[in-house]
Amino acid sequence: MDVMLPTTIGKLRILCSLPLFSDAICIRSQSAAEHAFTNVLLSIALSARLKLPTKQVQEAIELAIFAEVPKAYLGDPSFYLRQRHPEVQAMYREVRGRLWRETEEETTLKSSRDPVVCGLHALIDSFAAMLFIEKESLLGNGFFQAERYKTHYHSLRRRALAGESLRQLHPTEPEKETDSGRKTEPTTARSRTAEGEIWKGAVGILDELFDQAYRALREEGIGSYSATFVGMLEKLKEHFRYKGWSFHYEESVGEHTYQVVYICRFLAEALKLSPEKRIDLYRAAAFHDLAEAYASDVIYPVKVREKDLGDMHAAIEDSVLKDICAGLGFDLPTDAMVWALVDIADRFSAQIYFDRERRSGNSHFDVPNVSMERVTLKYRDTYPQAFEILNVIWGEYTAAMNAQSS
């Protein structure tokens, strides 16, 4: 594991295996990758509904993509321990900041230092945690009953509705760095009022998404819940890929989707995409399997043999996805380049999974990754930079793993 950890793929693998809420008693554990998946989709939804400037939209999504990655080193320190012991919280923040900087250097990816973007991410992160607690409570987990309506999100929500600012410093910035050109509060009455509307608006949107999903569940059942945005993202953390295969490691569609978005982050850098194109790419990557929560998935052999059934599912998914995106205030991109990059990242994610199963001794996956070969032949000449960066990432990982086994 030590040799795998510094690699890009190694970090992804760890995030898919790292359970959050490790200091709680859970019925259904949630991995750091699934939590990141939730944060990315909520960031896309919230930034679109708030009509943030393009730069802040890009930075909000990219911060959500990156924020869980340092946990590959840090793990999931106890929330309760940090709340009850200020000295632990201070030490955790110092170590987290240092590991965050190291991870940025290793991946060559930077995350936004904008305190508004950081504050929005903290709000979204707390909402994602609240969704997990709500699901555990609905499953009958009495260990969460006492805090079901007293989560960190509820605390931030009260502050926002009371007119407080939810700005936050970036994890790499010391707490005392409030007077060195990066104020923690807006400087004028007008800007304070405008920013206050952002926090209240964000809370209103998150509340609306939550109410829409759970009202549908109460009044009409799981089918209607599955057609809501929150219902879809929650269900995709319960749906597993490779139906019909014998596998050693489960991989949820949520974990897979996060991997695709994360890989697209590297592709966006390699191709030097504009902020607008990056946003389109992240939206396409994050939503590419979302409608499976409503229409379910068809196992691969059936897709190949029963083309009409596959086409019917695809048409239903497309219709549902358009409705979801319309409700969030944006359309999915139609740019062929964007979807080509998502296709490449999607197949590369499968390559990572196949390798994991093979290395665990599962001979069922000891077959060529035909889908990766196909996209390579299809897109290599058009987007050579994409394959160059993926070859570097793959070579770094396989070299580390082979050195470990030799």
N, C-alpha and C positions, 0 to 999 in steps of 0.2 A: 504493500500500500504506500510506503514511503516514496518509492520511485514513481508511482502512478500519480500521486497527489499534485506535483507541480504542473502536470500536463493539463491541457484544456479538456480533453475527454475524460481524464481521470477525475477531475472536479465534477463533471456532469454525472459520472457514475456514482460518486459518493453522495451527491445531492439526491439522487433517486433512491438511495438506500438509507439516508439519514432521517429518522423519524423526529418530527417536532412534537411539542407538548410532552417531552420525555420525562418531565417531573409530575405528570398527571397519570391517571388510570383511564385508558381509552378503549372503547369497543373497536373502533376502526382507526388505526394509525394513519397519519398523513405525512408524506415525505416533504423534505424541503423543496424538492422540485415541484410537487403538487401545489405547495403554498406559493411558490414563485409563479406558477401558471395562473393561479387565482389573481395574484397581484398584477400581472401583466394585462390580463383581460379587463380587470377593473380600472387600471390606468388608462387603457384605450377608451373604455366607455366614459369614464369621468372627464377626461381631457376633451373628448369630443362634445359632450353635453355642456361643459363649462365654456366652450368656445375659446379656449386659451390660445394665445399667440403660437404660431407654428413652432418656434424654438422651444417654448415650454412644453408643448405636446411631445415633441421628439425627446426632450430631456426627461420628461416624466416616464415615458415608456422605457427608455434606455436605463433609467435608474431602477425600475421594477425588474428589468431583465438581469441586472447585475447584482442587486442587493443581497440575494441569498448566497451568491458564490463564495464570499469569504467564510461562510459557515462550513465549507469543505475543510477548512483548517480549524475553525473555532468550535464546531459542533453547535449544540443548542443549549446554552446555559440556562439554568432554571430562572424563569420569570419571577416566581415567588421569592426565591432567594435574593434576587436583585432588588425587589420591591421592599424587602424587610431589612436589608443590610446595605446602607449607602456606600460603605467601603467596597463592597463587592461590585456594586453598580459602577463606581468610579474606576475600579480596576478593569472591569469588563469593557467600559468605554475606551480606555486607553489601549487595551490589547486589540479590541475590535478595530480601532482606527489604524493601528499599525498594520494589522493583517489586511485591512481594506487597501491600504497603500501598496502593500506587497502584491496583492492580487491584481490591482490595476497595472502594476509594472509587469507582472508575468504575462497577463493577457493583452497588454497594450491597449486596454479599453479604459476610458475615463468616464466617470459619472458626474452628474451635475452638482455644482456647489450652490445653486440657487436655493435660498432658504424657503421660498414658497414651494418650489418643487419638492424639496426634502420634507416639508410639512405635509404636503398632499400625499406623499408616499407613506409617511407615518400613519396618516388617517386611513388610507387604503389598507395598509398592513394590519391595522387594528380591526378593520371591518372584516378582512379575510379570516382573522383569528376568531372573530365573533361568529362567522358562518360555521366554522368548525365546531364551536361550542354548542351552537344551536342544533347542528346535526346530531351531535352526541346526545344532547338532551332529548331530541325526538326519538332516538334509538333506545331511550330508557336509561341512559347513564346517569344515575343519581349523583355521581361524584361532581357533576358540573351544575347541578340544580341551583346551588347557592349563588353562583356567579353568572348564571344565565343572563340576567338583566343588569349585571354590574361589571361588565367587561371594560377593558381599556377603551374600546370604541365608545361606549356609553359615556365615559368620562370626557373624552375629546369632543364628543357631540355636544355635551352640556356647555363646555367652554366655547365652542364655535357659536352656538345659539345665543350665548350670553355676550357675544361681541368680542371675545378674546381672539388674539392672533394665534394661529397654530404653526407659525414659522418654526423651523428647526435648523440648527447648524448641521452641516455634513458630518458624518462619523469621523472623518479625518481631522476635523477642526476642533481645537481645544475649547472647552466651555467658556473660558475667559476672553475669547477672541470676539468680543462684541463691540469694541471701540476702534478697531483697526481697519475701518473702511467697509466692513460688512455688518451693517446694523441688523439687529434681530427684529426691529420694528420699523414700519413705514415712517417716513420723516415728515409728512404733511397730513393735515386732517382729511384732505381729499383722497390721498392714497390710502390712508387707514380705512376710510369708508369703502373705497373700491375693493380693497383686499378683504375687508370683513364680509362683503358680498360673496367673494370666492369661497370662504369657509362655510358660510351658511348655505350657499348653493351646492357645495360638494356634499354636505350632510343631507340636504334635501334630496339630492339625486340618489345617494346610497340608500336612504330610507325608502325611497320610491321603488328602487330595484328589489329591495328586501320584501317590502309589503306586497308587491306584485307577485312574487314567487310564492310566498307562504299563504297569501289569500287564495291563489289558484290551488294550492295543495289542500287547504282546508275545505274549500267549496266544491272543487271538481276532481281532486285526486291527483295521482302521480302523473297521469297523462298530460294534464294541463300545466302542472308544475314543470314538466319536461320541455314545454314550449316557451318557457320564460328564460331570460338571460341568466339569472342566478341559478335556476334549475339546471340549465345545460352545463354550466361550468362546474356545479357540484356533482352532477351525475358522471361527468367525464373523469372524475377522480375515482369513480367506482367501476368504470368500464375498462376492461383489459384488452390489450392487443393480442394478435396472433391466436385468435379463436381457431380451434381445430388442430393446433400444434401442441406438442408436449414440451413444456418449458420448465426450467429450474427457477427462473426469476420472473415474477409478475411485473409487467410494465403497464401502468394505466395510460389511457389516452391523454390525460392531463400531463403526465410526466413526459410522454412523447412530444406533445405539443410544445412544452417548455423547451425541450431540446431543439426543436425545429426553430423556434424564435431565437434562441441563444446562438445557434449556428448562423442564422440570418444576420445577427448583429455583426459577426465577423465578415460576412459577405458584404454588408453595407460599407464597412470600413475598406475592404479590399477594392471595391468598385468606386469608392469615393462618392457615394450617392448623396444627392441633395437632401435637406431636411424633409421636403415634401415626399420624395421617393422613399426615404427611410420609413416614414410614417405609413405609407402605403404597404411597404414590405412587411412591417411588423403586424399591421392589421391582417393582411392576407395570411401570414404564417400562424398567427394566434387563432384565427377563425377557420382555418382550413378543414378541421375535423369537428367543429363545434356542433353542427347539426346532427352528428351521429348520436348525440344524447337523446334526440327526438325520434329519429328514424331508425336507430340502432345500426349496427354494422353487419355487412354480409361477409361471411368467411371467404377467404381468397379463392379457394377452388370453385366455390359456387359463382363468384364474380366472373371467373374465367369461362365457366361452362354455361351459365344462365345469363347471357348478356342483357336480355330484356329486364330481368329482375334488377340487375345492377343499374341499368339506365333509369328504371322507375325510382329506385332509392335516391339516385343522384338528383333527379328532378324534384323530389320532395324536399331533399336537403337544401337545394338551391332556393326553393320558395321560402322555406322557414328561415334560412339565413338572411335573405333579403328583408324579411319582416323585422328580424331582430336588429339588423343594422339600421334600418329606417327609424326604428324606435330610439336608437342611440344617436341619431343625427348624422350619419355618414353612409356612403355607399362603398362597397368593397371595390378595389381598383380593377380596372380592365386591362392594364398595361401587361403585355405579354412577357416583358422582362421580369416583372415582379413575380408572376406566377411560375416562370421558369426557375427563378432562384428558390422559391418555396419548394418546388418539385425536387430540386437538387438537394436542399437541406433535409427534406422529408426522407429521401432515399439514403442519405448519409446517416441519418438517425437510425434507420434500419440496420445499416452496416455496423454501427456501434453495438446494437442489441445482439446481432448475430455473433459478433466477436465475443461478447460477454458469455453467451450460451456455450459457444465452442470451448472457451477457456475453462468453463466449469465442467467440461466433459460431456456435454449434451450432443450426441452424434446426430440428432434430428436436424440440427442447424449446420451440419457439416456439408453444406451445399453452396454453390456459387451464389453471390448476391446479384442476381440477374438484373434486378431493378436499378441498382447503382450503375451497372455496366450500360444499361440502356440510356439513362440520363447523361452519362458521360459521352456516349456516342452522339446523342441528340444535341447537347449544348456546349460541348468542349470548345468548338471553334468560335462560337459566338461569345461565350463568357469565360475566356481562359483564366482571368484573374480569380474567378470563383474556385476553379479546380486547383489553382496554384496554392491558395490559402488552405483549402481542405487537405491537399496532399501534405502540406507542412504540418497541420494539426494531426493528421493520421500518422505520419512518419514519427513525430515526436512521441506519440502515445505507444505505438508498436515497438519503437526502440527501447522505451523504458520498460515495457512489459517483457520483452525478450531478454533484456539484461537481467531482469529479476529472476527469470526462469533458468538462465544459463549458469 
